[in-house]
Amino acid sequence: MSTNRCAWLFIMLSLFLLLTTPAGAAGTKETPKSLPGINIIDSATLKNWLDQGEDFYLLDARKASDYESGYIPGAENCIVPSDISIEAAAIDKTVAVLKKYESLRDIEKSDKIVAYCNSVTCWRSPKASLALVKMGFSNVFWLREGIYTWKKNGFPVE
């Protein structure tokens, strides 16, 4: 195979991977498939809850610029640290951050809360979910697939 053809194939493969990988996901560690004390929810179920007028708090754990570019309707932006860890120190740091958000202070510990971020490679929402449980919330759900799959399914964003 000629050098030009190899270079062309390499460029095409690279372009394919770039276009089919969620933003920020290339080379990033995927989040766990489950977390202790956390209920996993998918986009279709969350959409159904919204359509049915289900009562819950929707926490967008992404950075402000991501939130401003589009969020799931009704979501409150509570920016969670981005480090790739769900170790005790990272959860404690996240608890301290979440305690600063006034919107979380009015929620009953038994109220339903759904946390999400970008995708399965974003570590903000699993940290937020674990921190919420540590804060005493007992009905925590995690949209593990994130807003990436929400948008991919054609669901609305604000």
DAUR-V514896 format. One record per backbone hydrogen bond with DSSP energy under -1.0 kcal/mol. NH is the residue of the N-H (numbers start at 1). CO is the residue of the C=O. E is the energy in kcal/mol with one decimal. If there is no record, write none. Layout:
nh/co/e
NH/CO/E
NH/CO/E
//
This chain:
nh/co/e
6/2/-2.2
7/3/-2.5
8/4/-2.4
9/5/-2.6
10/6/-2.5
11/7/-2.4
12/8/-2.4
13/9/-2.6
14/10/-2.5
15/11/-2.5
16/12/-2.5
17/13/-2.5
18/14/-2.4
19/15/-2.3
20/16/-1.5
25/22/-2.5
28/25/-2.4
31/120/-3.6
38/35/-1.8
39/140/-2.5
41/142/-2.2
46/42/-2.3
47/43/-2.9
48/44/-2.2
49/45/-2.4
50/46/-2.4
51/47/-2.7
52/48/-2.3
54/49/-2.6
57/112/-2.6
59/114/-3.4
60/76/-3.0
61/116/-2.9
67/63/-2.1
68/64/-2.8
70/67/-1.6
75/72/-2.2
76/58/-3.0
78/60/-2.3
80/61/-1.7
85/83/-1.8
91/87/-2.1
92/88/-2.7
93/89/-2.2
94/90/-1.9
95/91/-2.6
96/92/-2.1
97/93/-1.7
98/94/-2.9
99/95/-2.1
100/97/-1.3
101/98/-1.6
104/101/-1.2
105/102/-1.0
107/104/-1.1
111/108/-1.6
113/139/-2.3
114/57/-2.9
115/141/-2.5
116/59/-2.2
122/119/-1.9
127/123/-1.3
128/124/-2.5
129/125/-2.7
130/126/-2.4
131/127/-2.5
132/128/-2.6
133/129/-1.9
134/130/-2.3
135/131/-1.9
136/133/-1.6
137/132/-2.5
138/109/-2.8
141/113/-3.3
142/39/-2.8
143/115/-2.7
144/142/-1.6
146/143/-1.4
147/117/-2.6
148/118/-2.6
150/146/-1.5
151/147/-2.9
152/148/-2.2
153/149/-2.1
154/151/-2.2
155/150/-2.0
158/71/-3.0
//
